[in-house]
């Protein structure tokens, strides 16, 4: 075997390098890679023991005759059958993997749609509740403003009455004559009207509070739901198990056939 790993029979190699001496450079007959002829000559080039063993096996096979050839033929056919079965299973596995991909994509598309719909429903519910709360706040505000306007109107009327009385009393004092009893009766009426009590009774204090929801207080709070996966053996996994079992069975048969062949 040459340094470039190409192997030739010694007789052919000696004939090829008959014009060269030890220490000369000689190209490989196949790849033309040059090497230096050993000092002891081409005869000392390392032997390719693997190729030598292959040649010996071929010689031994030739001596065994047709029976060995038939046995080898049967072994080749058996190996071909084993590998064809394995190829069939592998192709089926490939088809199931493609189907599994399509099934998973289809299933996940459905899950995505459900999650999206759930989110939209939750958003819509929050929006409805927001509108209801805003409407309630607006209603409270409008009611309070109406109460304020009513009380404000009453207070203004009372102020006008007080100013009117003040003018009448000043006029009576300046002129020295007038209906004192009527004026005094009007004064009693104005004094009887407690404006502060009237305001308090018609304008109760507003104490509106807001308590936020605790729905988002915890980070682990589930709002839309959860995604789960059932632990089950898929069709592709089943095929893988089948493939492993068949391969193991084929390997065991091969070892048996090899043992029978070696004992002949």
C-alpha positions, 0 to 999 in steps of 0.5 A: 500500500502506497503512502497515498493509500492506493493499493497494488499487487507487488508484481505489478508495482515491481514491474512499474518501477523496474527502471527506478532505484531506492531513494528515487521518487516515483508517482502513484500509477493512479493519482500520480502522488509521488513517494520515495522508494525505500532503501530496501526497494519496493519490496519493503512497502507496507502491506495492505492487510485489509486488502490481503484479507479480502483477497484471501476471503475471495480465494477461500470462497472460490474454493468452497464452490457453488454451495458457498455461493448459494449461501451468500446469495441467500444471505444477500437476498435476506439482507435485501428483504430486511432492509426493504422492510426497514425502508418501508417502515421508514417511509411510512414514518415519514408520511406519518410525521408529515400528517402529524405536522398538519394535524398539530398545525390544524389543532393549534390553529383552532386553539389560537382562535379560541384564545383570541375569541376568549380574549375578545369576549373578556375585553368586550366585557371589560368595556361594557363594565367600563361604560356602565361605570362611566354612565353611573358616574355621569348619572351621579354627577347630573343628579348632584348638579340638579340638586345644587341648582335647585338649592342655589335657586332657593338660596338666591330667592331667600337673599332677594327676600332679605334684601327686599325686607332690608329696603322696606325697613329702611324706608319705614325708618326714614319716613316714620310711617308704615305698616309695622305689623306687616313688616314685623310679620314678614321678618318673623317669616324670614327668620323662621326659614333656616337657610343652612338647614334647608341646604343640608336637608336638600343637599346631602353629602356625596360620598362616592368611592371606587374599589378596584377589582383584585383580578390583576393583583396576582401575577399568576391570576388566570384571565383567559384559561390555560393551555394543556397537553395530554400525555399520549403516544402519538402515531409517529411514536408508535411507528418509532417503537415498531421500527425499533422492535423490527430492527431488533428482531432483524438484528437477532436473525442476522446474528443467528444466520452469521453464527450458522454460516461461521459454523459451516 
